Amino acid sequence: MAEQKEGVANLYGNISKVIVGKKESIILTIATMLCRGNLLIDDAPGLAKTMLARTLARSLDGDFKRIQCTPDLLPSDITGVNIFNPKECQFHFVPGPAFTNILLADEINRTTPRTQSALLESMEEHQVSIDGKTYPLPEPFMLIATQNPIEFTGTYPLPEAQLDRFFMRIAMGYPTEDEEIRIMEMQAKEHPVDKVTPVMALDQMKGLQEKVCEVTIEASVNRYITSIVRATRSHKDVALGASPRGSVALMKASQALAMIAGRDFVTPQQVKQAAKAVLAHRLVLKQQTRLGGKKAEQVVEEIVNNVAVPV
């Protein structure tokens, strides 16, 4: 794992030059890409959600496109459209911004459910279907969506079924006082993202994605993952727990985090590290729990603390 660890360390170091003090968020973002997953960044405005996506894209030698989601955005504005050429008397397909390596859907909850659903095929199958014809997306492909959880006017909350398609959901959080001062100093003359150069080729990233599944995970750790996920289905504050898709995602995330740490096997620590980001957005809390102000992340933390750790 030495070679893989070095490649991931270079990627992490490059992103850290722009994103200050968010080690865990950066690591979970890299883990999501290693697992060919999609990421939802859910936090207040101005906390570097978009900047994290831009910096990751610049750190990879690939294509990056951004969609600013608005209520009038159409599915064809994302996937592409067939345009008739009168000279040739035939239609030609014009690819949309989905045809890229990293796609940023900024403020995804501001666009309509119809347009949100246009992303589902891209997220799951890495392809789009237009007028009965299927077009594969470039590899690797990753969707990073951001949303502001505070505003509700003019927004369309993502349904549970679509939230479940996101591999992880993370939050950036506010920086400390020292970190905020450093951010201001870094941006006094120019933005540090403008100096970011690629440190990893796409073929290298695809190689890392193939290596993730080779990380050993013992039967006892798999049972530990299953116990955590099954506990979400019987918790007193949960109306609907995580599905087997959550179990698979937690297993893969643990393997990716083990690779990032330079290990060729998964420990329970990696499972704990990934649990909230992988499972919290897959839970539907009971109404009285939501009204009481309890968050899904707190429920997952309770479950992780109560499930016996394999020795």
FENFEN-V370490 format. One record per run of one state. SS is the DSSP state (alpha for helix, beta for strand, coil for the rest). FROM is the first residue (numbers start at 0). TO is the last residue. If there is no record, write none. Layout:
ss:from:to
SS:FROM:TO
SS:FROM:TO
//
This chain:
ss:from:to
coil:0:0
alpha:1:15
coil:16:21
alpha:22:33
coil:34:37
beta:38:41
coil:42:47
alpha:48:58
beta:59:59
coil:60:62
beta:63:67
coil:68:74
alpha:75:78
beta:79:84
coil:85:88
beta:89:94
coil:95:100
beta:101:105
coil:106:106
alpha:107:109
coil:110:111
alpha:112:116
coil:117:118
alpha:119:124
coil:125:125
beta:126:129
coil:130:131
beta:132:135
coil:136:140
beta:141:146
coil:147:158
alpha:159:162
coil:163:166
beta:167:169
coil:170:175
alpha:176:185
coil:186:190
alpha:191:194
coil:195:198
beta:199:199
coil:200:200
alpha:201:211
coil:212:214
beta:215:215
coil:216:217
alpha:218:233
coil:234:236
beta:237:239
coil:240:242
alpha:243:259
coil:260:263
beta:264:264
coil:265:266
alpha:267:281
coil:282:282
beta:283:284
coil:285:285
alpha:286:290
coil:291:294
alpha:295:305
coil:306:310
//
